[in-house]
Each structure stands twice: as C-alpha cells, then as structure tokens.
Amino acid sequence: MSTDLPRSHWDIFCKVVDNFGDIGVCWRLAQQLAEEHGRHIRLWVDDLALAKRFTGAGHARITLKHWTDHSDFSRVAEVVIETFGCGLPESYQQQMRPQQSLWINVDYLSAESWVEGFHAQPSPQANGLVRYFFYPGFTASTGGLLRESDLPERQAQYRWQDLRLEPAPSKLTLSLFCYTHAPLAGLVDSLQHSTQAVRVMVPEPVAPMLANVLDVTGLEVGEHIQRQQAEFVIIPFLSQADYDRLLYLCDFNFVRGEDSWIRAIWAGKPMIWLPYQQSEETHLVKLKAFMQHYLAQAEAPLSAVIQHAMQAWAQDSWQATDWESLLSVLPQFRQHAQAFKLHQSQQVDLATNLVIFIEKYCTHRV
Ligand code: TRH
C-alpha cells in the first residue's frame, strides 16, 4: 500500500467553531501523538492566529498548516484525523481514495451511554471512503480521555510562583472559567457573603462578564477587586500548561466546554462543570449523564449537594445556599475528586487508544 507521506506522518484537521476548545483539544492531541507516540503531525487549522496562541514555540514533530480553500492538498497522509465533525476538504478526499487513507473523526466528549454503541464504528461515505467515528469517553468501551503519561510527575512540581502568583493559605482559591449564560451575578453575590474568605482567579475572557456584574467599567489583567469576603484577581489567558497548573493549585474550579472540563478532573480538585449550551437543552442531558458517572461512588448527601449546584449553575438558578452547601461538604468533595481522578486514570488514554485502533486497522489491511 503506497501513500504520499511516510506512515508515521498523520494529518489532523481542526475547524474553530467558537471559543477555544476545538484548537485546545487538537493541540493537546497533536502534542501527545508527537511526544509519546513518535508521530509526525500536520495540524490543519482554519484560524491560524488562534492556533498560534496555543502552539507557542510549537513542537519539532508538528507542522501547523493553514486550512483554507486554497491550501495545497497535493500530499495526503495514510492516517487522517477529522475532529468534532469538521469535515475534510473535497480535494483532499479525492486523493484519499487511491491512497486508501484511513479516515477517523474524533468527536465530542459525552458521558451518555449511547456513545459506547457508536464508538469505532465505520460509516461508508458516498464517495466510497469509510469514515470511522472515534468517541472520547469515560468507560473502557469508548476512546478514553486525553491524559498525558507524565501528568503526575508534572503536577508534583507545580508551584504558585510558576504562575507569578502567591499562595493565599488563609483563603479558598477558586478559578472561574464560564460562559456568558452562567448565573455569574448569583455566584458573585454568594462569594461576597461567603462564610469563608475566597480568592477568585478570573481569566481574561471572563473579565468582561465580571465587570458587568460588579458594575465597573472594564477590568484589566492584574487588577484585584475586593468585595467583602471575595477578592477577584484578573489573570491573563494562560498557556495550556500554565492553566493546568492553575487548576491543580486552586481549591475549587469552575470549568466549561470540553477540554477544561477534563483538565479539572485530572487536577483532582472539587469542580463545577458548565456544558456548552446546545439547542433543545441537549447540554443538560450531557450534564446529567456526566453527574451520574462522576457521582456514582459518592455518598448520597455529597452527591445531592454537587448535583444541585451543577444544575443550578447550568440552569441559571444559582442560590447563595448552593455555595454554602458546597462549603459544608468541601472536605468530602476533595476526597471524592481525588478518588474519581485515580479511578478515571486507570482508563487507557485517548491518544493511546487511537494509536492502537489505527495500528490494528493498518495491520489488518496489509
Ligand atoms: O473554550 P471552550 O468553551 O470550548 C468550547 C468547547 O470545546 C465546546 O465543546 C465546543 O463545542 C466549543 O468550544 C466550540 O472550552 P474548553 O473546551 O474548556 O476549551 C478551552 C481551552 O482553553 C482549553 O484547552 C483550556 C484552554 N485555556 C488556556 O489554555 N488558558 C486559559 O487561561 C484558559 C482559561 C483556558
């Protein structure tokens, strides 16, 4: 079987729908395939400027390519990874057939049970190509979750000083990464009246929402705003590596979407997840499925508090009591988050599952 590019050269296609998750996940996957599995990756992205905010100094085995209608698709890879159903360029597909390239769509993450039935299934395309669906997930019958093999060693080195920040042992430190539909006013009110002093790390993309709630004109990176029991600290949009540090060093994390959600699990700290809003409230079905999995081993009183808080945060019904209830179970929540992290870390990671799937496929075909 001949292809244009050597077997170890894979292509990943990424379309930035909105926000950061699409490129965040693709860059993380590309790095792990290059770093831990020795692949050479061409990462095709339609929004190069945003991609460069994530790739920073890049990686020796990863080439960032601009995906446009005029891109040079004269050479195709044997293994082609589409992400989040972004599709593949027509002209590129035309070349995949003669080359018998393997087409895999790494789709959105969900804890819903149907995922297991669709994972790794072939979908014959009208043009004769076969598109395999690869579903990330929390169980062994899915593609797994992105998790770097050296994460525990890295976490052991994390220090606030790495982030040019100081620890604040007398306070609970939170990180706050949410969407505009989050009931932020309710949370800010409950934190201002918190029975325990809190420090809230607010990444730059969230600052305009907070400025609105605090009724101040604009909040700059580096600003500290004290409101009774709550100190809000505006921090820059960090590198993914530094954001991992922040999640690990905080006592409590508010996260969202796809990637920060999983990074909060690997941080092993109490967290509240806000799913990306979808039509017909599909995101609430995703939230329910995740809580069922996340809280399967949790004691009923703890599970009830966490469920109520996550639902209130996703359904715009956050009460001050939600924060005080979380505070009242924080020690148990910490233990639970640690136990869930250890349990979930037993699962084979997504990049490794992808390599195993592809090797099995390629060996079978030769
Ligand atoms: O930015 P998001 O809301 O991305 C979303 C979701 O992926 C969603 O599923 C998708 O449909 C939508 O985009 C289009 O949330 P997510 O997935 O957590 O991605 C954020 C990325 O940004 C993640 O890789 C972490 C990274 N990040 C940093 O690198 N530095 C930071 O300071 C912060 C706050 C985030």
Residues whose N, C-alpha, C, O or C-beta is under 5 A from the ligand:
A	BS01	TRH	V17 D18 N19 F20 G21 D22 G24 V25 F177 P203 P236 F237 L238 S239 Q240 Y243 R256 G257 E258 D259 S260 W261 Y276
